[in-house]
Amino acid sequence: MTTGAAGILDDPELKLWADAGVTEKQLKEWMREFDSTSEEIVASLRYAAHDILKRNNVKNPVNSFYQVMIRDGRYPRPQSYAY
């Protein structure tokens, strides 16, 4: 579900976020809110998606991601992330 020309959410690693209803507009808002570049927000989304899919117990991925971002300003790279 992409809404912008950038197509960030077209990345297969970010499918979780597109499926959860995150839009390109939301990504831009998060970039402003967390003072992040598109590369930084994409890295955080990739790390979070990997972590959430591995844990398989997160009911609301968007809220989980957002809570970590509020606390830390970025989503830390999981040790098991090997990409």
N, C-alpha and C positions, 0 to 999 in steps of 0.2 A: 504494500500500500504506500506508494510514493506520491507526493503531491508537488514536488519541486523538480526543477530541471537538473539539479545536481545528482539525483538518483542514489544517494548514499545508502538508502535502505534496499537497493537492488543487490547489494553484496550478499552472497549466500550465507556468510557468517553472521549476518544481521537479520536473518529471516525471523528469528524469535521476536524481534522488536516490531517488524512490520506486521507479523501475525497478531501481536498484542495491541495493535492500533496506534503505535507511535508513528508520527508523520514527520516529514521533512521540516515542517513549520515548528514542531515540537523540538526537533534537534537544534534548530537555530535559537530557540528560546533557551534551551539548556546551555548552548555555547555562550550566550550572553550572561545567563545567570551564574555559571561557574567559571566565567572568563577563560574559556577553553577554545582552542582552534578546532577546526573540523577533524584534524588528525587525532587530537587528544580525545575528543568525545567519541570518535569511532573506536579508538583503542579501548577506552573504558567500556563501550558497548560490547565489543568483542570479548573482553575479559569477563564481563558480567554474564554474557550469554553462555560462555563456556562453563563458568562456575555454576550457574543456575541449572543448566542441562545436566551437568555431572551430579549435582546434589539431588536433583529430581524431587525436591520437596517444597519448592517455592510456589505458593498459590498465586501471587501477583508479582510477576517479574518487574513490571514498571515501578511499582512502589518499592520493591526491594532495591532496585538500581538507584532510585532517587534518594532513598535513605542513606545509602553508602556515599553517594555524591555530596549530599548535604553535610555529612559528617567529615569526609576526607577530601572533597574537591575533585576526586578522581576515583575510578574503580581500580584497586590494585591488581596486578597481574597474578593469577593463580599459579602456583608452582607447577601444576599439571598442564598448563598452557604451553604447547610446544610449537606453535605456528610461527 
